[in-house]
């Protein structure tokens, strides 16, 4: 194989750099989209957790009230 001239070497280096940069940009775009998706999922899970905590508190209060009424009924009989 004939030896490359400095200009050919430079062009080959530039082609490799261009390919690496293109791959890096694709990876960057993929990661940015994945990050956006994960942040949306996190926000959704945080909202769902808050909703479940509120429901849990409501149920706990209702159960405590029922237990209180049952204890009151025991004392009246």
N, C-alpha and C positions, 0 to 999 in steps of 0.2 A: 504494500500500500504506500503510495507516495506521501511524503511528508506534507503537512498543511502549512500554508503560508500564514504569517501572523494575522493577516486580515481574515482568512478562513477560520483560524482558531478563535478570533474575536467574534465572528458571526456565529460559530458553533456555541460559544459561551453565552452569547446573547440569546440564542434560541433556547438553550437549557434554562437560562434565567427567566425567560418569558414563560416557558412551560411551568416552572416552579411557581412563579407569581400567579399564573392562572389557577393552578391547583390550590394555592393558598387562598385566593379570593373565593373559590368555590367552597372551600372548607369554612372560611369566615362567614359566608352567607348562610351556609347550612347551620352553623353553630348559632348565629344570630337568630335565625328562625326557630331553632330548637329552644333557645333561651326565652324567646317571646312566648312560645307555646307553654313552656314550663312555668313561666310567671303567671300566665292566665290560669293554668291548672292550680297553682298555689293559691291564687286569689279565690278561685272557686272553692277550694277545700277549706280555706279560712272562713269563708261565708257559711259553708255547710256546717263547719264545726261550731260556729257561733249559734246557728239555728238549733243544732242538736243540744248544745249546752242550755239554751233557753227552754227547749222542750223538756229536757231533763229536770230543770229547776221547777217548771210548772208541774210535772208529774210528782216530783218530790213533795212539793207543797200540798198537792191534792192528797197524796198518801198520808202525809202527816195530819192533815185535817180529818181524814177518815179514821185514822187511829185515835185521834183525840175524841171524835164522836163516839167511837166504839167504847173507849174507856169511860166516857161520861154515861153511856147507856149501862155499862156494867155497874156503876155506882148507884144508879137509880133503881136497879132491880133488886 
